């Protein structure tokens, strides 16, 4: 059984914290920098058909799903479920042995960029070829949204690299 604590702590540090205090979490729906409606620690809001809600056109729908926001306990439960789902995906896709810190860094990255992007990434390809030394450089390539470097993504990738190397 993998230790997911490093991944959870890293995700909590970068997701849904409007005031910079990692002990608090945004308990109302908010739009992330990539334009998706999220709640808690980066949980993407989906409608009844499973479509991820994005952009201003979905604002009312996102808020209608969580009209009173969520509690801290609900935020913890959503994060735990999301991390388990992403961890299962990373576990399935990584074909070589890696340690828990490396695994946690990959779970954080996949959580942030999505399993589709992660599964087709050159990072995953290099890891599965056993080129683990190249991973830190590849993490740092995922620092853009909409074609521009975002300081928050740069800091997150650097934190993931630090966890990978720990």
C-alpha positions in Angstrom: 0.0 0.0 0.0 1.4 3.4 -1.1 1.9 6.2 1.4 -0.3 9.0 -0.2 0.4 11.6 2.6 3.2 13.4 0.6 0.9 13.8 -2.4 -2.1 14.9 -0.3 0.0 17.5 1.5 1.5 18.8 -1.7 -1.9 19.1 -3.3 -3.3 20.8 -0.3 -0.5 23.4 -0.5 -1.4 24.4 -4.0 -5.1 23.8 -4.5 -8.0 25.9 -3.4 -6.2 28.1 -0.9 -7.3 31.7 -1.5 -5.8 33.2 1.6 -2.4 31.4 1.5 -3.3 29.5 4.7 -3.0 25.8 4.1 -5.2 25.1 7.1 -8.2 26.6 5.3 -9.8 25.6 2.1 -12.2 27.3 -0.3 -15.5 25.9 0.6 -17.5 27.5 -2.2 -17.1 26.8 -5.9 -14.4 28.9 -7.6 -12.9 28.9 -11.0 -9.3 27.7 -11.2 -6.7 29.4 -13.5 -7.5 26.8 -16.2 -11.1 27.9 -16.2 -12.7 24.8 -14.5 -15.2 25.2 -11.6 -13.6 23.6 -8.5 -14.4 23.3 -4.8 -12.3 22.3 -1.8 -8.8 21.3 -2.7 -9.1 21.3 -6.5 -12.1 19.0 -6.9 -13.5 19.7 -10.3 -17.3 20.2 -10.2 -19.2 18.0 -12.7 -22.8 18.0 -13.6 -25.2 15.1 -13.4 -24.0 13.7 -16.7 -20.3 13.9 -15.6 -19.3 16.9 -17.7 -16.7 19.0 -16.0 -18.0 22.6 -15.6 -15.9 25.3 -17.0 -16.1 29.0 -17.9 -18.5 31.7 -17.0 -21.3 29.9 -18.9 -21.3 27.2 -16.2 -21.1 29.5 -13.1 -24.8 29.2 -12.1 -24.7 25.5 -12.6 -21.6 25.0 -10.5 -23.0 27.2 -7.7 -26.4 25.3 -7.9 -24.7 22.0 -7.3 -23.1 23.4 -4.1 -25.5 26.2 -3.1 -24.3 26.3 0.5 -20.7 25.3 -0.2 -19.2 22.3 1.6 -17.8 21.6 5.0 -14.2 21.0 5.8 -15.0 17.3 6.3 -16.6 17.1 2.9 -13.6 18.8 1.4 -11.3 16.2 3.0 -13.5 13.4 1.7 -13.6 14.8 -1.9 -9.8 15.1 -1.8 -9.3 11.6 -0.5 -11.5 10.2 -3.2 -9.8 12.2 -5.9 -6.3 11.3 -4.7 -7.2 7.6 -4.6 -8.5 7.8 -8.2 -5.4 9.5 -9.5 -3.1 7.2 -7.5 -4.8 4.2 -9.1 -4.2 5.8 -12.5 -0.6 6.5 -11.8 -0.1 3.0 -10.4 -1.6 1.5 -13.6 0.5 3.6 -16.0 3.9 3.5 -14.3 5.6 0.2 -15.3 8.9 0.5 -13.4 9.6 0.5 -9.6 9.5 4.0 -8.0 9.5 5.0 -4.4 6.6 6.7 -2.5 8.0 10.2 -2.9 8.4 9.7 -6.6 4.9 8.3 -6.7 3.5 11.2 -4.7 5.1 13.7 -7.0 3.5 12.0 -10.0 0.1 11.8 -8.3 0.2 15.5 -7.6 1.2 16.2 -11.3 -1.6 14.0 -12.6 -4.1 15.5 -10.3 -3.2 18.9 -11.7 -2.9 18.2 -15.4 -5.4 15.3 -15.7 -4.9 11.7 -16.4 -5.3 12.2 -20.2 -2.3 14.6 -20.3 -0.3 12.5 -17.9 -0.9 9.3 -19.7 0.4 10.8 -23.0 3.3 12.7 -21.4 6.9 12.4 -22.4 7.6 12.3 -18.6 5.7 9.0 -18.2 7.4 7.7 -21.4 10.8 8.4 -20.0 10.0 7.0 -16.6 8.7 3.8 -18.2 12.0 3.5 -20.2 13.8 3.7 -16.9 15.2 7.2 -17.4 14.2 8.4 -13.9 17.1 10.9 -13.9 15.2 12.9 -16.6 12.0 13.2 -14.6 12.8 16.5 -12.8 13.4 18.3 -16.1 10.2 16.9 -17.5 8.1 18.0 -14.5 9.3 21.6 -15.0 7.9 21.6 -18.6 4.3 21.5 -17.1 4.3 25.2 -15.9 2.0 26.7 -18.5 -1.7 27.3 -18.9 -3.1 28.8 -22.1 0.5 28.9 -23.4 1.9 31.2 -20.7 4.0 30.4 -17.7 2.1 30.7 -14.4 4.2 31.5 -11.3 1.9 29.2 -9.2 2.5 26.3 -11.6 6.2 26.9 -11.7 6.3 26.8 -7.8 4.2 23.6 -7.9 6.4 21.9 -10.3 9.5 22.8 -8.3 7.7 21.4 -5.2 7.0 18.2 -7.1 10.6 17.9 -8.2 11.7 18.5 -4.5 9.4 15.6 -3.5 10.6 13.4 -6.3 14.2 14.0 -5.2 13.5 13.6 -1.4 
